[in-house]
Amino acid sequence: MSLDPYDYLRIRVQMDFKCHRCGICCQVADPIDIYPKDIRRLASYFELSLEETIREYTIPHPSEPDIRAFKVSAPCRFYDKTIKGCKIYPARPMVCRCSPFLSPGQIGLQGIEIYEDCPASRESLKIIERDLDPLLNPDPKMQKKLEKALSKMMQIE
């Protein structure tokens, strides 16, 4: 796995991220990307075939031909305001698992994107600003730990 210093920073901040469960990201994300592994996870969760899952829950992605998107994503049909959480949490898509710092499009990019409308993301910014140099330069042991954490979060192992 070839990661740059900002990737290590993003992984570390994501590991320490404390979601407030406000649901803002669930209400504004459009589209919500669905990767093949997400479809398999959803199919298993709903006890449907892959074809039924694709038909019931996804549409072709508007800008990425290799992936799909949730049919209803703004707001996400699976966010429940009463419980302040995701109704399909164990089967949630990879982009939800990796939000806000590890969305697939950010890996390998210079810098880090902070979601201003996410209160927990703003709190993470304070940590980044305070500890930027050590976060960008982890020792080899920490690099291995962060790579393993990334693999687990993205469920690519």
Buried (B, 14 or more C-beta within 10 A) or exposed (E): EEBEBBBBBBBBBBBEBEBEEBBBBBBBBEBBBBBEEBBEBBBEBBEBEEEEBBEEBBBEBEEBEEBBBBBEBEBBBBBBEEEEBBEBEEBBBBBBBBBBBBBBEBBEEEEBEBBEEBEBBEEBBEBBEEEEEEBBEBEEEBBEBBBEBBEEBBEEE
